[in-house]
Structure formats: C-alpha cells, structure tokens
Amino acid sequence: MDLVSFYLGAFVGIFPFTLAKVIHQTVRIVARSRAFRNAYLYMIWTMVIVCPVFAVIDFLYLIEIIPPSLGFYVTTVLLWIIQTQILPQIIINRIGLIMSNRRRVFHLKLGFAAAIGVINTIVGVTWLRGCTPGASAAAVELIYIIEYVDKGFFLLIDLGLNAFFLYLVHSRLIAEGLSKYQPLFKFNTCLAIASSAMDACLLGMLRLPKMYQFVQFVPIAYIVKLYIEMTNAALIAKIVRSSSGNTVPGYAAKYQTNNQTNHLESRFDENPELSVKDTENVPIGNAVKCTHSSSSESGSIQLSPTNVTVTTATTVVSESLRAP
C-alpha cells in the first residue's frame, strides 16, 4: 500500500508541471494559428488525458476499489497502447524537422507504428490470457517474460530515435557551421539519457513482488517523457529565434551554407510539419535583398559586380504549425 501511494503521489507531483506546459504551448500555437487543428496538439493532449486516467484506475485497482475484471484489463491495455504509440510519433515528429525527405519521414512513422503495433498485440493478448480467472501458472509466467522483452524493446526504440536525432543535428546542422545548434545537441543528449532512464526503471520495476505494481509506474514514466519532449520543442524554438548564428565568417554567413542546411534551418523554425515549395537560384549583381524564412528580418547586402548565385529555399509555412 505504501508503494502504491508513493507512485500516485509521484504522479500527482509531476503532472501539474506537464499540464501547465501543455496549456502554455497550446495557447501559443492557437494564438498564432487561430485554430486547434494541429497533430502535435492532438498528441500532447491525448497523452496528458490518458496518463492520469491510467494512474487513477491502476491505483483504485491496487487498493481493491475496482475489482479485477476483463473490462478493467482491456481498458488498461488500450490506455497503454495509446501511450506507447503516441510518444514515439512525437519523437519522430522532431526528427522530421531535420529530415528533408518527407516521404522517408512518413515511412518512418508508419514503420514504427506497425512494429509497435505488433508488440502491442502480443503483450495485450498475453496480459488478457494471464490475468483472467483460472489462468495457469505458465500463462502468468509468460507475462513476465513478454514484459521483459516489451520493456527492452521500448528502451531500444527510445535510445535509437534519440540517437538518430542527435546524429542528424550534428551532421546536417552543426557540421555545416550552424553553431547555435550546439546547445540543442548537448541538452538533448542529457534529455535522451533521462528519457531512457524511465524505460530502464520500468525494467527494474518488473522485480516487484506484486505483478501489477510495476504497471502503476507506466503513467509516471510516460508523463515524464512527455515533459521532456515538450521541453525539447521549446528549446528548438528558442534556439531558432535567437539572434546568434553561424561561426562561418563573411558578409552573409547564413546564406553561404548549402541549400540543404538553409532548408533544415527553415524546418526547425516551425512545429512540426513544414513543406518546401521550391528551390531557386537567384543571380545577383551589385546588390541583393536576402530574406530568411525563419526570421522576420530582411536587409540589403552590397556586393561588388560579380557573377554570384545565391541558393535560397522558399518554404510554405502554416502558422498553425509554429513551434511553441
């Protein structure tokens, strides 16, 4: 009972901070877009609703207010499936800010949804068979085996997606001279460790004496991971809006980087789904007016007469998808 109360208390202590951040980001996004239709908002609000429901019904079950029943087990399995499906999609959304190929991003989302769906099905069937009255000892033991595989699988997914994001930030932004993304790389490394630690804790909780006690830690882990993802979104927006730029010297460092880098920086400025309309080569002579889509500033740059070509990326940005 003490451990059960501790879990609920920990969740209640963490949840208000996550809810406040969800509300804050929602207000800012809706204020800019004048609409609530936003995939990112749908996902964070779904998570912030599902997690407390999961925590409360698990607590009521463990203190024997809710009796064991097929309906209860089906409900908890469905809530768990929602959590495990949405959070990786939020991480992939973040990765999609850097990947220039939208088709690959779509395939990445679809592939992970399918792979996680297979695990969801196996775990769900195993739980329902092992928790029903009259279940054999072998069915109960199978739950523990599947849970170890399940928790290890999601730990690897979390590590893999965050490592891929860090690789993209370093190879496509920092390596191109965009030094202002170095804080993002360092801070995200720390957040990735914290996020993976939640999955590692879930693995450790499997050794608790009562089988269902570790389940109550699931909403704690996912509400913390949601907070981490929203912190990432806020940091990305802050860095992009900052005035500090590249370490590349020259009269127009932002425009000396290649077209891919400019495109990636433009995608970072918004959340989370942008589309590139076109890319064009603009010949310039004595003067050129440069406009950067991730900033509101524009100005004229005086150049000596020469055959110079500046490559720019024109992006179509939906205000409803601005980063918080």
N, C-alpha and C positions, 0 to 999 in steps of 0.2 A: 504493500500500500504506500509506503514511504517513497519508493522509487517511482511509482505511478504518479504520485502527487508532484514529485520533483520534475518529471517530464512535462506535466501540464504547466507547472509554474515556469519552467524554462521557456515553453512556447508562448505563454502569456506575456513574459518579459520581452521576448524578441518581436512578437507580432506587431505591436503598435508602431515600431520604427519602420518595419516593412510597409505597413498600411499607409503610414504618413508619406513615405517615398512614392508609393503607387499613386496616391492622391495628388501629390505635388507634380509628378510627371504628367499625369492625366490633365491637370488644369493647364499646364504649359502647352501641351500638344493641342488640346481642344481650343485654347485661346488663339493659337496660330492658324489652325486649320478650320475652325468653326464647325467641326464635325467630329463624331466619336468613332467613325468607321476607320479603324486602324488595326492591323493584325497584331502589332506589338501590344497595343492596349488590351485587345481581346485576351491575349495570352497572359499578361501580368494580372489582369483582373480575375481570370479563371483560376490562376494559381492562388491568389490571395483569398478567394472564396473557398476553394477546395481544401486547402491546408487546415484552416480552423475547424471545418466540418469534420474532417478526418480525425483531428486531435480530440475533439469533444466526444465523438461517438466511440472512439477507442477507449477513452477514459471511462465513459459510462459503462462500457462492456467489462473493463477490468475491475471496476468496483461493483459489478454484478447488478447494475440497474437495468442495463439492456441484456436480455437473456441470449444465449447462443442460438442462432437460427440460420437457415440457409439464406434468408433475406439479408441478414446482417453481414454475412461473409461475402455475398455477392456485392453488396454496397461498398464494403471496404476494398475489395478487389478492383471495382470500377474506379473508385477515387484514386487508388494507387496507379492504375493505368493512365489516368488523366495526368497525374503529376509526372510520371516517367516519360510520357510522350511530349509534353509541352516544354519542359525545361531544356532538353537537347535542341529543340527547334529554336528557342531563344538564343542559345549559343551559336547555332548555325546562322541565324539571322545576323549576328555580329560578324561572323566570318564572311557572310555575303557582302558586307560593306567593302571588303577589300578585294574579293574575287571579281574580276571584270567580266567573266563569262556567266551570264545569268542562267543559261541552260545547265551548266555544271552545278550551280547553287541549287537549282530545282531538283536535279538528280540526287544531290547530296541529302537534301531534306527528305525526298521520297525514299531513298535507300535506308536512311537511319530510321524513318518511321516504320518501314517494313521489317527491318531487323529487330527493332524494339518490340514491334507487334508480335513477332514470333515468340520472344521471351515472355511477353505479357500473357500470351495464350498458354504457354507451358506452365508458368507459375500459377496462373489463375486456376487452371484445371487441377493442378497438384494440390493447391490450397483447398479448393472446394471438396476434393475427394478425401483429404486428410483431416478436415475439420468437421465433417458430417458425423452424426452419432453412429457408433458402431464401426468407425474406421479402424482398420487393422494397424498394428504396430509398425508394419512395413510402410504403410501409407504415410504415417506420421513421420517416420524417419526419412522418407523421401522428401518431405517438406524441407527439412534442414539441409539436405544435400542440394536440392534445387535452389534454396536461398543463398547458399554459398556461391553457387555458380552465378546466380542472378546479381548479387551484390558485387562480385568480382567483375562481371560484365559491365555494369554501370560505372564502376570505378575506372575501368579502361576507357570507356566512352568519354567520360569527363576529362580524363588526362589527355586522351587523343585529340579531342576537339580543341581544348585549350592550348595544347602544344602546337597544333596546326595554325591556330590564330596567331600565336607568338611568332611562328615561322614566317607567316605572311607579313606581319607588321615589320619584322626585321628585314626580310628580303625585298619587299616591294615598297617600303616607305623609308625606313632608316638607312638602308643601303643606298638609296637614291639621293641622300643628302637631306632628307626631311627630319632634322634632328629634334624637332618639337614632339615627335612621337616616341622618343626615348623614355620619357616618364611613363607613357602608356605601357610600353614594353615591360619596364621594371615593376610597375604597380600591378599589372595584370599577372605577372609571374607570382607575386605574393597572393593575389586573389585566387589564382588557379590552385595553389597549394592548399589554401583554406577550403576551397570548394571540394577538392579531392579528399581532404581530411574528413569531411562529412560522410562521404561514401566509406572511408576506412572505418569510421566509428560505427556505421551500420553493420559492417562485417564483424566488428568486435562484439556488438550487441547480441549476436546470434548465440553467444555463450551464456546468456542469462538463463536462470533456472526455469522460468515460465516461458513457454513458446511465444505467447502473444505480446510479451512485454516489449520486445525489440521493435514491434510494429509501431508502437506509440512514438518511437524516436523518428520515424519516417517523416511526419509533417515538420518536425523541428529541423531536420536536415534540409528539406526542400524549401522551407521558408528562409533559411539562412542562404541557401544557394540562389534563391530569387533575389534577395537583397544584394548579393554580390553581383549578379547580372545587371541590376538597375544601377548600381554604383559604377560599373563599367560603362554603361550607356552615358551616364552623367559626365564621367571623366573624358570620354571621347568627344562629347560636345564641347566641353570646356577647353580642351586642347585645340580643337579646330578653330574655335572662336578667338583663341589667344593671338596676340599680335606678333609673338615670336615666330620666326620662320625657319629657313634653312641655314645650314652652315656654308652653303655654296656662295662664294663671293661673287660680286658683279652687280650690274645695274638692275637686273631683273631675275633674281635667283629663282623665284617661283616658276618662272617661265622657261628657265634653262633646263629644268628637269624634263625627262621624256614625257610623251603623251600619256603613257600608262600611269606614271606617277601622278600627273595632274588629274587624271580620271579617278584614281583611287582616292586622292585627297578630296575631290568633289563628293564622292560617295560617302566619305566619312562625315561630311558636314550634315548629313541628314540621317533620319532613322526610319526604317532600316531598308526600305526598298526604293532604289532610285533606278532610273533608266537613262541610258546615254542616247541622246537623239542623233548626234552626228559628230564627226571629227573633220576639221577642215584645215588646210594650210593657207595661212593668210600672209601674202607678201607685204613687206613694209619697207618704207624708204626713209625719209628724214624723220618721221615721227609716227608713232603708233599709239593707239589707245587700248590699254590692256584691261580686261575685266575678268575677275576671278569669281566663279560661281559660289565659292564657299565664303565669300566676303562681300560686304556691301560697298567696299571702296573701289574706286577706279581712278586712273590718272593717266597722263600723257608722259611718254618716255622719249626724250630727244636722242636720236641716233644720227651718226654721220651717214651720208648716202652710201648704201651698200646693198648688195643682194642678200637680204636676210629673210628667212622664212620662220615664222613663229607658229608652232603647232599648238592649237587650242582644242579643248574638248568642250562642246556645248552640251550642257545637261538639262534635262527636263525634270524639275524637282517639284514634287507635290508637297504643298505646305502642310498637308495633314500627316506627313511622314517625317517632320522635323524631329531631331533628337531632343530629348528633354534637357 
